[in-house]
Amino acid sequence: MLLAVPIEPFDWNRILFSEDAPPLFLLEVALRCVLTYFMVIGALRVTGRRGVRQLSIFELSIILALGSAAGDAMLYDDTPLLHAAVVFVVVPMLYLLFNKATEKYPRFSDWLEGKPVLLVENGSICIEEFRQQNLTQKELFGELRKLQVEHLGQVRRAYIEATGEVSAYFFSEEDVQPGLPIWPERLGQTQQRAPEAGSYACATCGKVRELPAAGVARCPVCQDDQWIPACDAQRIT
């Protein structure tokens, strides 16, 4: 396959500069870096902490911002190295600037990266806080199952950390109370009417209450009317 324009190997003018752009274009590259970096930070902020997981927003942003610049400079003959060099100077500077800002201004750090949020307290989901997170019940229960949790009555407190990980504190064996089972098989067995008298957990928030046989009720916390027989098993680690 013939190239439309022959490439002269080791043409330093082509490698370092662009024949189509004046040197002042380097300043525009720097401005593009700043604007794009802000867009990347904004997109990561919107997607929430679960999209970031173990990396901080800043660590992920620098990977995304530098990845394309490095790849283009390595592969494409029409990408001047000086343009890539500007990117590799400006982006780390922005990274350091944002890190310093989060260290100096805790409120800015909490707004941008998030802070630990209490999701489960005394065996029930903190429904208002939970609904403010970019998190589904399925995801929360999946994280709790990784911690060998069988039902919410075993959980004294659970937090979603700034990294998106879920951490939990548990009741002692003697303090475990009936709670909402979080096995997928059990979660699909919701019912509006209690088949027999006993303890039932709200399928939405995990609030437990006693229902009579054939009894129906609305959860006093989240107003849901779907119930699952509560589980009182001890946690086995």
N, C-alpha and C positions, 0 to 999 in steps of 0.2 A: 504494500500500500504506500503510495507516494504522498508526501506532505504537500499541502498547497503552498507553503512557504518553507524553504529549506531552513533547518536549524543548524547554526554553527555551534558546535560544542565549545564549552568554556568561554562563551562570549560574555565577559564580565559586565558589559554595559546592559545586556539583556537580563543577566542573572540578578543584578542589583537594582536596576531601574526599569521603568516602563517607557517604551517608545511612544505610547499614546497618552501618557499623563505627565504633566510638569512636576518638578520637585515639590512645589507647594501642595500637591495632592497628598503628600505625607501627613500634612496637618489635618486634611479631611479624613484620612485613615484613622488618625488618633480620635477625632470627634466621633467617627462611626463606632470605634471601640467603646467609647464612653456610653453612647446611646444604646448600643446593642447589649452591653453589660447590664445596664439598667433594665432593659427588656427581659433579659434572662432571669435576673433577680426577681422581677415582678411576676414572671410566669411561674417560677418555683414557689414564690410566696402564695400564689393563688392555688396551685395544686396541693398545697398542704404538706404537713410534716411526713405523712405516710409515703408521699412520693419521693422524699429525700432519704428516709431510713437512716442508715448508719453514717452517711456523710452529712456534713453541715451544708447549709445552703451555699456558703461561700466556696467550700471545697468542690461541690458539684458544679457551681457556676464557672469556676476557673477551668475545670476539665472540659466543659462544653465550649467555653469561649476560645480556648487555645487549640482544641482538637482540630477544628476546621482549618485554622490558620496553618498549623503544622502540616496537616495532610496536603493542603493545596500547594504549599511551598515545596514539599517533597516531590510531588507528582507532576505538576503542570509547569510547562516551560514559560507560560505567560504570566506567572505569579512572581513578581520581583521579591527578592529576599528582604530588601529594605522595608517593604510594606509589611511583611510578616514580622520583621524585627520590631516595628512600631507596635504591632499588636502584642508582642511578647514583652514589651516594656510597659505599655499602658495598662493592660489587664492585671498583671501582678500588683501594680501600684494601686489600682482600684480595690483589689482584694485586700491589700494591707490597710487601705484607708477605711474600708467597711469593717474590718476586724477591730481596728482601733476605736471606731465609733461605737461598736457594740460593747467594747470593754469600758468605755468612758460613760456611755449612756445606757443604763440597764433597761430603761423603758423602751428604747429603740431596739435593743436586742430581743426583748420579749415580744415586741410587735412583729419583728422581721422573722426571727427564728422560732418564736413560740416559747412557752414556758410549760412546766408540768401541769397537767389538768387532771383533777380527780374525776374518775369515770365511774367507779364502783365504791360504795360505802355501806358497810354493814350488810352485805349481801344483796343490795339493790343498785341498779344503774342510776346514776345521777342524771336524770333524763335531760334536763336543760343544758347542762355542760356537754353531754354526749351529742346532742343535736347540733351543737355549734362546731363540732369537729368534722373534718372530712374523713369520716369513718363510718362503716356500717356495723350492724350488730354481728353479722357473719364474720367480719374481720376481727372484731373485739373478741368474740368467743374463740376464734381460731388461735389468737395469741394466748388466751388463757389456757386453752387445751395444751399448748406447748409447755405450760408450767404445771401440768398434771392436775388441772382443775376439772372437777366433774360437775359441780354445780355452784351457783353464786353464793350459796350459804356458807361455803368454805372461805370466801374472800372477805377480809376485813376492809381493805382499801386497795384500789388499783388505780394507777396513774398512766396516762400517755405522756411520755417524755418528749422533750424538744426534738429528739432524733426520730420520733415515730414509734419507738419501742414501747411495749407495755410492761410495767413493773407492778408487782403485787405483794401485799402483806396478807398473811393468812390467820384465821382463827386457830387457837389451840384445839386439840381434839375434843376437849370437854365443852368448848364454846361453839362448835360448829352447829349451825341452825339449818332448818329446811330451806331450800333455795331452788331457783330455776335451773333445771338440768341443761347443760350446754352441749350435749351430744347431738349431732345433726339428726340422728334417728328420732330422738325425743322431741326436738324442736318442731318436727313436722306433725306432731300429734296434738296440736292445739284443739281446744273444744270450748264452746260457749257455755255449755251446761255441764255441771259436775255430775258424772255418772254415780258417784257415791260420796258420802260425807268424808271430809278430810282436808288436808292442807294443799292449797293450789297456788302456783306462782304465776304472776302476770307474764304473758309471753313477750311483752315489750320491755318492761322495766325490771321485772323480777320480784316485784313486791309480793309478799306471801300473805295470804289470808285464809281463814277457815271458811269453807263453803258447805252447806248442807247438801244432802242428796237431791239431785235435780235442780240445785240452786244456780241462779245466774247473778252476775254482779259486774259492775264496772270498777276498774282499778281506781282507787282514790288519788293516785299519783299521776298517771298518764291517760286515764279515761278509756283505756282499751278494755274490751270485753272477752278477750281470748285467754284461756287459762291452760296450764299444764300441771299435772300432778307434781308436787314438790318432791325433791330428792333430799335425803338426809345422810347420805353416805359420808364416811370419813375420808379425808384426803390421804392417798397413799403415794409416797414419793420414792 
